[in-house]
Amino acid sequence: MQPNQAQALYWSSESGQKWIWFETELDLVFSAVDDALIKRAATQPGERILDIGCGTGATTRAFVPRVAPSGKITAVDISPAFVSHARDRAKLTADNTEFVVADAQSAEISGAPFDLVISRFGSMFFADPVEAFRNILKQMKPAGRLTIAAWAKAKGNPWFEAPKSAAVKILGPLDQSNPNAPGPLGFQNVEHVVGILKEAGFQNVEGETATVELAHPGPVERVAALASNIGPAARIIKKYDGSAGDIEAITEFVVADFRKFVGSEDIRIPANLNFFTAQRVG
């Protein structure tokens, strides 16, 4: 069994497929995170980029103009469905991208060595993160850079906190005692992740928590449905085989919580995110 088989199964399940079903809205909501990554990555034309946990390819597509015209992006994900979908999208948008089904913890990835490694919410799921980042480090150029975004703690993060609280109340907890276990919140502890990257061999490692506003045109019921179908709430729903009625009840709870974020033009939800940067030296 591959080290990340559990993750491969999850992202191939109905819970994982929701990222394809809700793709358009998720791309819109998380575009601000892509902008924050782009700002921190300082990408240059002609660079070769590795995108880890690329999902349906939104972050890859956001970086394409940054490496044009001669650069290339290799994007990997453990989900064949995600990669297939991203390839179909790429046919219409860019010819300097390659989408590959691979487990970045162990795979040798085509396109190496890379100038830059990026990840938006795709690097928190490794069974052995130190081993994974060691493998990634080996496939980077000397002076290659790493820039990744992950979720900070659920508390104070309404996008996760409201749906998770509702799901726990209605269905039950995940019974996950290790706060750093692989999952959406696996990189919530900045010091822990900085230690992982240093142990893997990265240098000039830095981590920071920053607030990014997630914007959606509404209505609030739609935003609540989106937040209730992904992240920790989705994992709780899957664990307890939640019914349509359970999901509706969770969504109603989130609607009530999200009303305070409704503005005159759109809905803006503050999100606390952890950003990490590091380098391969030598």
ChimeraX attribute file (.defattr): number of C-alpha atoms within 10 A of each C-alpha:
attribute: neighborCount
match mode: 1-to-1
recipient: residues
	/A:1	5
	/A:2	11
	/A:3	13
	/A:4	18
	/A:5	12
	/A:6	13
	/A:7	20
	/A:8	17
	/A:9	13
	/A:10	15
	/A:11	20
	/A:12	16
	/A:13	14
	/A:14	13
	/A:15	16
	/A:16	23
	/A:17	17
	/A:18	15
	/A:19	20
	/A:20	16
	/A:21	11
	/A:22	14
	/A:23	16
	/A:24	11
	/A:25	18
	/A:26	19
	/A:27	17
	/A:28	15
	/A:29	20
	/A:30	19
	/A:31	18
	/A:32	15
	/A:33	24
	/A:34	20
	/A:35	15
	/A:36	16
	/A:37	24
	/A:38	17
	/A:39	10
	/A:40	15
	/A:41	18
	/A:42	11
	/A:43	19
	/A:44	14
	/A:45	14
	/A:46	14
	/A:47	17
	/A:48	25
	/A:49	29
	/A:50	29
	/A:51	26
	/A:52	25
	/A:53	27
	/A:54	29
	/A:55	30
	/A:56	26
	/A:57	24
	/A:58	21
	/A:59	25
	/A:60	28
	/A:61	19
	/A:62	14
	/A:63	21
	/A:64	20
	/A:65	15
	/A:66	17
	/A:67	18
	/A:68	15
	/A:69	12
	/A:70	10
	/A:71	17
	/A:72	23
	/A:73	24
	/A:74	22
	/A:75	31
	/A:76	28
	/A:77	25
	/A:78	23
	/A:79	25
	/A:80	18
	/A:81	19
	/A:82	26
	/A:83	24
	/A:84	16
	/A:85	15
	/A:86	25
	/A:87	20
	/A:88	13
	/A:89	15
	/A:90	20
	/A:91	11
	/A:92	8
	/A:93	12
	/A:94	14
	/A:95	11
	/A:96	18
	/A:97	23
	/A:98	19
	/A:99	26
	/A:100	21
	/A:101	19
	/A:102	19
	/A:103	23
	/A:104	22
	/A:105	22
	/A:106	16
	/A:107	13
	/A:108	14
	/A:109	20
	/A:110	15
	/A:111	15
	/A:112	16
	/A:113	18
	/A:114	26
	/A:115	22
	/A:116	24
	/A:117	26
	/A:118	27
	/A:119	24
	/A:120	25
	/A:121	23
	/A:122	20
	/A:123	25
	/A:124	24
	/A:125	21
	/A:126	21
	/A:127	18
	/A:128	14
	/A:129	19
	/A:130	19
	/A:131	18
	/A:132	20
	/A:133	23
	/A:134	19
	/A:135	18
	/A:136	24
	/A:137	24
	/A:138	16
	/A:139	21
	/A:140	23
	/A:141	18
	/A:142	15
	/A:143	15
	/A:144	21
	/A:145	25
	/A:146	26
	/A:147	22
	/A:148	24
	/A:149	25
	/A:150	25
	/A:151	22
	/A:152	25
	/A:153	22
	/A:154	19
	/A:155	13
	/A:156	13
	/A:157	17
	/A:158	19
	/A:159	25
	/A:160	24
	/A:161	20
	/A:162	25
	/A:163	31
	/A:164	28
	/A:165	21
	/A:166	21
	/A:167	28
	/A:168	16
	/A:169	11
	/A:170	16
	/A:171	20
	/A:172	15
	/A:173	18
	/A:174	16
	/A:175	7
	/A:176	8
	/A:177	7
	/A:178	8
	/A:179	13
	/A:180	17
	/A:181	17
	/A:182	18
	/A:183	20
	/A:184	23
	/A:185	21
	/A:186	21
	/A:187	28
	/A:188	23
	/A:189	18
	/A:190	19
	/A:191	12
	/A:192	13
	/A:193	22
	/A:194	22
	/A:195	14
	/A:196	20
	/A:197	26
	/A:198	18
	/A:199	15
	/A:200	19
	/A:201	18
	/A:202	22
	/A:203	18
	/A:204	13
	/A:205	18
	/A:206	17
	/A:207	19
	/A:208	14
	/A:209	18
	/A:210	12
	/A:211	14
	/A:212	17
	/A:213	16
	/A:214	18
	/A:215	20
	/A:216	20
	/A:217	16
	/A:218	15
	/A:219	13
	/A:220	21
	/A:221	15
	/A:222	15
	/A:223	23
	/A:224	24
	/A:225	19
	/A:226	20
	/A:227	24
	/A:228	29
	/A:229	21
	/A:230	23
	/A:231	20
	/A:232	24
	/A:233	26
	/A:234	21
	/A:235	22
	/A:236	22
	/A:237	27
	/A:238	15
	/A:239	13
	/A:240	13
	/A:241	11
	/A:242	16
	/A:243	12
	/A:244	10
	/A:245	9
	/A:246	16
	/A:247	22
	/A:248	13
	/A:249	16
	/A:250	28
	/A:251	25
	/A:252	18
	/A:253	18
	/A:254	27
	/A:255	22
	/A:256	13
	/A:257	17
	/A:258	20
	/A:259	14
	/A:260	12
	/A:261	13
	/A:262	17
	/A:263	11
	/A:264	5
	/A:265	9
	/A:266	14
	/A:267	22
	/A:268	19
	/A:269	21
	/A:270	16
	/A:271	21
	/A:272	22
	/A:273	21
	/A:274	22
	/A:275	24
	/A:276	24
	/A:277	23
	/A:278	22
	/A:279	25
	/A:280	21
	/A:281	15
	/A:282	8
